[in-house]
Amino acid sequence: MKQKVYIIAEAGVNHDGLLDNALKLIEIASEAGADAVKFQTFKAKNLVSEFASKADYQIKNTRSSESQYEMLKKYELSLSFHEQLIKHCKKYDVEFLSSPFDEESARLLFELGLRKFKIPSGEITNLPYLKYIGQLKVDVILSTGMANLEEIEAALKILVEAGTQKDNITLLHCNTEYPTPFKDVNLYAMQTIRNKFGLKIGYSDHTLGIEVPVAAVALGACVIEKHFTLDKNMPGPDHKASLEPDELKSMVRAIRNVELALAGDGKKVPSQSELKNLVITRKSIHLAKQIKKGELIKVDHLIMKRPGNGISPMQMDLVIGRKAARDLKENHKLSLQDLLE
């Protein structure tokens, strides 16, 4: 049986630095049916220069002149914060994940017991970081936003040479724009990645709505990651491109439905659910007019009508040119007993 799609509800920094918000996000992810809820673990001082500017979408969504460093500093999670999130995830039966953005953060997550790491797109060219993750020998989910095939190959080589089993790596196709224009999604690139590297594939989505991740599942994604929030109108860089709680539920439900639709064996035969409709919707040979006993049956004597439990229209040649065994009325459903040999 095919393994079900692993759905990551990406809380990211949509907690806005507030523990209560983060706990609510966990509850929402659990209620929606996600498999995991993912946060982001970093130290701003290790991640970004104090003078680095924000991305255009961050400037627009935060409506603030603060630097990227000042913005990210507000979203750092303490050890205690992590511990409370992990405890809450266990209570609500959803897996806790977090993306480490630096080696110190990766060490923290490993010491907290995490054995599955999501590597964000921005770190795919960070050689020392990849080496450090690789030597932890954990399961790796690697986002490939902004990357080409050569960069993906180089990152895989570093991870594997450092100690990670290649089969324990899942590659996520991704576009790192918030929100991603639909014309830039290029979902078939996900299949290109699978064909090139022979690994499990998935999709990390930044489009608006739920259509694209559902389509990705239909194209073979085994992991889906999607940002969600308490409210799109909250301040912060990622809320606008995130799903609200009801939308997250709809996405999970749609993915599970698509999984069911893909679960067949590929054989084209009637399903158990439709067999009962076969007789009702197919047609049988009926008489368009009455005929007398011994009369030769011609094409214009016949009409094809429901139900389909008589002689099939595909067998007209068995009927035309034979004689009626008895008087037959108009609209009579023919049977072989009505015909003389």
C-alpha positions as CSV (number, residue, x, y, z in Angstrom):
1,M,0.0,0.0,0.0
2,K,1.3,3.4,-1.0
3,Q,2.5,5.5,2.0
4,K,0.2,8.4,2.8
5,V,1.3,12.0,2.0
6,Y,3.2,13.6,4.9
7,I,1.6,17.0,5.4
8,I,3.7,19.7,7.1
9,A,1.7,22.6,8.4
10,E,4.3,25.4,8.4
11,A,3.8,27.7,11.3
12,G,7.2,29.3,10.6
13,V,7.4,32.7,12.4
14,N,3.6,33.2,12.3
15,H,3.5,33.0,16.1
16,D,4.9,36.6,16.0
17,G,7.2,35.7,19.0
18,L,4.2,34.9,21.3
19,L,3.9,31.5,23.0
20,D,0.1,31.6,23.1
21,N,0.0,32.1,19.3
22,A,2.4,29.2,18.8
23,L,0.3,26.9,21.0
24,K,-2.8,27.8,19.1
25,L,-1.1,27.1,15.8
26,I,-0.2,23.6,17.0
27,E,-3.9,23.0,18.0
28,I,-5.1,24.2,14.6
29,A,-2.6,21.9,12.7
30,S,-3.7,18.9,14.7
31,E,-7.4,19.6,14.2
32,A,-6.8,20.1,10.5
33,G,-5.2,16.6,10.3
34,A,-1.7,17.6,9.4
35,D,1.0,15.1,10.2
36,A,3.5,17.7,11.5
37,V,3.7,21.4,12.5
38,K,6.9,23.1,11.7
39,F,8.5,26.2,13.2
40,Q,11.8,27.9,12.5
41,T,14.8,27.8,14.8
42,F,17.6,30.4,14.5
43,K,19.8,32.9,16.2
44,A,19.5,36.2,14.3
45,K,23.2,37.0,15.0
46,N,24.1,33.7,13.2
47,L,21.7,34.1,10.4
48,V,21.9,37.7,9.1
49,S,24.1,40.7,9.1
50,E,22.8,43.7,11.1
51,F,22.8,45.7,7.9
52,A,21.0,43.2,5.7
53,S,17.9,44.6,4.0
54,K,14.5,42.8,4.0
55,A,13.0,41.1,1.0
56,D,10.4,43.1,-0.9
57,Y,7.6,41.0,0.5
58,Q,8.9,41.4,4.0
59,I,8.9,45.2,3.7
60,K,5.4,45.2,2.2
61,N,3.9,42.8,4.8
62,T,5.6,44.2,7.9
63,R,5.2,47.8,6.9
64,S,8.3,48.6,9.0
65,S,11.6,50.3,8.3
66,E,13.4,47.9,10.6
67,S,16.3,45.8,9.3
68,Q,16.0,42.1,8.6
69,Y,18.1,41.4,11.7
70,E,15.8,43.5,13.9
71,M,12.8,41.7,12.4
72,L,14.2,38.2,12.9
73,K,15.4,39.0,16.4
74,K,11.7,39.2,17.5
75,Y,11.0,35.7,16.2
76,E,13.8,33.8,18.0
77,L,12.6,30.8,20.1
78,S,14.3,30.1,23.4
79,L,15.0,26.6,24.8
80,S,12.0,26.9,27.1
81,F,9.8,28.0,24.1
82,H,10.9,24.9,22.2
83,E,10.3,22.6,25.1
84,Q,6.8,23.9,25.6
85,L,6.0,23.5,21.9
86,I,7.3,19.9,21.8
87,K,5.2,19.1,24.9
88,H,2.1,20.6,23.3
89,C,2.6,18.7,20.0
90,K,2.7,15.5,22.0
91,K,-0.5,16.4,23.7
92,Y,-2.2,17.1,20.4
93,D,-0.7,14.1,18.6
94,V,1.1,16.0,15.9
95,E,4.8,15.8,15.1
96,F,7.0,18.8,16.1
97,L,9.4,19.9,13.4
98,S,11.6,23.0,13.0
99,S,13.9,24.3,10.4
100,P,17.4,25.1,11.8
101,F,19.0,28.1,10.0
102,D,22.4,27.7,11.6
103,E,24.6,25.0,13.2
104,E,23.9,26.2,16.8
105,S,20.2,25.8,16.1
106,A,20.6,22.4,14.5
107,R,22.5,21.3,17.6
108,L,19.7,22.5,19.9
109,L,17.1,20.6,17.9
110,F,19.1,17.4,17.9
111,E,19.7,17.7,21.7
112,L,15.9,18.1,22.0
113,G,15.4,14.7,20.4
114,L,14.6,15.7,16.8
115,R,15.6,13.1,14.2
116,K,14.0,14.7,11.2
117,F,15.3,18.0,9.9
118,K,13.8,20.3,7.3
119,I,16.6,22.2,5.5
120,P,15.3,25.5,4.2
121,S,15.9,26.6,0.6
122,G,18.3,29.4,1.6
123,E,20.8,26.9,3.1
124,I,21.2,24.6,0.1
125,T,24.5,26.3,-0.8
126,N,25.7,26.5,2.8
127,L,28.5,23.9,2.8
128,P,29.5,23.9,6.5
129,Y,25.9,23.9,7.6
130,L,25.1,20.9,5.2
131,K,28.2,19.1,6.5
132,Y,27.0,19.5,10.1
133,I,23.5,18.3,9.3
134,G,24.8,15.4,7.4
135,Q,27.0,14.1,10.2
136,L,23.9,14.0,12.5
137,K,22.6,11.1,10.3
138,V,18.9,12.2,10.6
139,D,16.1,12.1,8.1
140,V,16.4,15.1,5.9
141,I,13.8,17.1,4.0
142,L,15.6,19.4,1.7
143,S,13.8,22.4,0.0
144,T,15.2,23.4,-3.4
145,G,13.8,26.9,-3.9
146,M,16.1,29.1,-6.1
147,A,18.3,26.0,-6.9
148,N,19.2,24.3,-10.1
149,L,20.0,20.6,-10.6
150,E,23.7,21.1,-10.2
151,E,23.3,22.9,-6.8
152,I,20.9,20.1,-5.6
153,E,23.4,17.5,-6.6
154,A,26.2,19.3,-4.8
155,A,24.1,19.6,-1.6
156,L,23.2,15.9,-1.8
157,K,26.9,15.0,-2.2
158,I,27.8,17.0,0.9
159,L,25.0,15.4,3.0
160,V,25.8,11.9,2.0
161,E,29.5,12.2,2.3
162,A,29.0,13.6,5.8
163,G,27.0,10.5,6.9
164,T,23.4,10.9,5.9
165,Q,21.9,7.9,4.1
166,K,20.8,9.0,0.6
167,D,17.5,7.1,0.9
168,N,16.7,9.2,4.0
169,I,16.6,12.4,2.0
170,T,13.4,13.8,0.5
171,L,13.7,16.6,-2.0
172,L,11.0,19.4,-2.1
173,H,10.4,21.4,-5.2
174,C,9.9,25.0,-4.1
175,N,9.7,28.5,-5.4
176,T,11.0,31.1,-2.9
177,E,8.7,34.0,-3.6
178,Y,5.9,35.0,-1.2
179,P,3.3,34.5,-2.7
180,T,4.5,32.5,-5.7
181,P,2.9,33.5,-9.0
182,F,1.1,30.5,-10.4
183,K,3.0,30.9,-13.7
184,D,6.3,30.4,-11.8
185,V,5.3,27.2,-10.0
186,N,6.6,24.8,-12.7
187,L,5.3,21.7,-11.0
188,Y,6.8,19.4,-13.6
189,A,10.2,20.3,-12.3
190,M,9.3,18.2,-9.2
191,Q,9.2,15.2,-11.5
192,T,12.5,16.3,-13.1
193,I,14.1,16.2,-9.7
194,R,12.7,12.7,-9.0
195,N,13.9,11.4,-12.3
196,K,17.3,13.0,-11.9
197,F,18.1,11.8,-8.3
198,G,15.8,8.8,-7.7
199,L,14.7,10.1,-4.3
200,K,11.4,10.7,-2.7
201,I,9.9,14.1,-3.8
202,G,7.5,16.6,-2.4
203,Y,6.5,20.2,-2.7
204,S,6.8,23.2,-0.5
205,D,4.2,25.7,-1.5
206,H,4.0,29.5,-1.3
207,T,1.2,30.1,-3.7
208,L,-2.2,31.5,-2.6
209,G,-4.9,28.9,-2.1
210,I,-4.7,25.1,-2.0
211,E,-4.9,24.1,-5.7
212,V,-1.2,23.7,-6.3
213,P,-0.3,21.4,-3.4
214,V,-3.2,19.2,-4.3
215,A,-2.0,19.1,-7.9
216,A,1.5,18.2,-6.6
217,V,0.1,15.2,-4.8
218,A,-1.5,14.0,-8.1
219,L,1.9,14.3,-9.7
220,G,3.6,12.2,-7.1
221,A,4.5,14.4,-4.1
222,C,4.9,12.4,-0.9
223,V,5.5,15.4,1.3
224,I,3.6,18.7,1.2
225,E,4.6,21.8,3.2
226,K,2.3,24.8,3.4
227,H,2.4,28.0,5.6
228,F,-0.6,28.6,7.8
229,T,-1.6,31.3,10.2
230,L,-4.2,32.3,12.8
231,D,-5.2,35.3,10.7
232,K,-3.8,36.7,7.4
233,N,-4.2,40.2,8.6
234,M,-1.8,39.8,11.5
235,P,1.5,41.8,11.3
236,G,4.5,39.8,10.2
237,P,6.3,38.8,7.0
238,D,4.5,35.5,6.2
239,H,0.9,35.9,7.2
240,K,-0.4,37.2,3.9
241,A,0.9,34.1,1.9
242,S,-0.4,31.6,4.5
243,L,-3.6,29.6,4.9
244,E,-6.1,30.4,7.6
245,P,-7.4,27.5,9.7
246,D,-10.4,26.6,7.6
247,E,-8.3,26.7,4.4
248,L,-5.7,24.4,6.0
249,K,-8.5,21.9,6.8
250,S,-9.7,22.1,3.2
251,M,-6.2,21.5,1.9
252,V,-5.7,18.4,4.1
253,R,-9.1,17.0,3.2
254,A,-8.5,17.6,-0.5
255,I,-5.1,15.9,-0.3
256,R,-6.6,12.9,1.5
257,N,-9.3,12.6,-1.2
258,V,-6.8,12.7,-4.0
259,E,-4.8,10.0,-2.2
260,L,-7.9,7.8,-2.2
261,A,-8.4,8.5,-5.9
262,L,-4.8,7.5,-6.7
263,A,-5.0,4.3,-4.6
264,G,-6.4,2.0,-7.3
265,D,-4.4,-0.7,-9.2
266,G,-4.8,1.0,-12.6
267,K,-6.9,-1.8,-14.1
268,K,-9.9,-0.5,-16.1
269,V,-12.7,-2.6,-14.8
270,P,-16.1,-1.7,-13.1
271,S,-15.6,-0.7,-9.5
272,Q,-17.8,-2.3,-6.8
273,S,-19.6,1.0,-6.2
274,E,-20.7,1.4,-9.8
275,L,-21.7,-2.2,-10.6
276,K,-25.2,-1.5,-9.1
277,N,-25.7,1.2,-11.7
278,L,-24.7,-0.9,-14.7
279,V,-28.2,-2.3,-15.4
280,I,-29.9,1.1,-14.7
281,T,-27.8,3.2,-17.0
282,R,-27.0,0.8,-19.9
283,K,-29.6,-0.1,-22.6
284,S,-31.2,-3.2,-24.0
285,I,-32.9,-3.9,-27.3
286,H,-36.6,-3.1,-27.1
287,L,-39.3,-3.0,-29.7
288,A,-40.2,0.3,-31.3
289,K,-43.5,-1.2,-32.6
290,Q,-45.6,-4.3,-32.1
291,I,-44.9,-7.4,-34.2
292,K,-46.8,-10.6,-34.9
293,K,-45.7,-14.1,-34.3
294,G,-43.5,-15.3,-37.1
295,E,-42.8,-11.8,-38.4
296,L,-39.2,-11.1,-39.5
297,I,-37.5,-8.6,-37.3
298,K,-35.9,-5.6,-39.0
299,V,-33.8,-2.7,-37.9
300,D,-36.8,-0.3,-37.8
301,H,-38.6,-2.6,-35.4
302,L,-35.9,-1.9,-32.7
303,I,-35.1,0.8,-30.2
304,M,-32.5,0.9,-27.6
305,K,-33.8,1.8,-24.1
306,R,-33.0,1.3,-20.5
307,P,-32.7,-0.9,-18.4
308,G,-29.7,-2.8,-19.6
309,N,-30.6,-6.3,-18.4
310,G,-31.9,-7.6,-21.7
311,I,-30.1,-8.2,-25.0
312,S,-27.2,-5.8,-25.4
313,P,-27.3,-3.4,-28.4
314,M,-23.9,-4.8,-29.2
315,Q,-25.7,-8.0,-30.1
316,M,-28.2,-6.6,-32.7
317,D,-26.9,-9.0,-35.3
318,L,-28.3,-11.9,-33.2
319,V,-31.8,-10.3,-33.5
320,I,-32.1,-8.8,-37.0
321,G,-33.4,-11.3,-39.5
322,R,-34.9,-13.7,-37.0
323,K,-38.6,-14.3,-36.5
324,A,-40.8,-13.5,-33.5
325,A,-41.7,-16.6,-31.4
326,R,-45.0,-14.9,-30.4
327,D,-46.9,-11.7,-30.6
328,L,-44.9,-8.9,-29.0
329,K,-46.1,-5.4,-27.9
330,E,-44.4,-2.1,-28.5
331,N,-41.7,-1.2,-25.9
332,H,-41.2,-4.9,-25.1
333,K,-37.7,-5.7,-23.9
334,L,-36.5,-8.5,-26.1
335,S,-35.0,-11.8,-24.8
336,L,-33.6,-14.7,-26.7
337,Q,-36.8,-16.6,-25.8
338,D,-38.8,-14.2,-27.9
339,L,-36.9,-15.3,-31.0
340,L,-37.3,-18.4,-33.2
341,E,-34.1,-20.3,-34.0
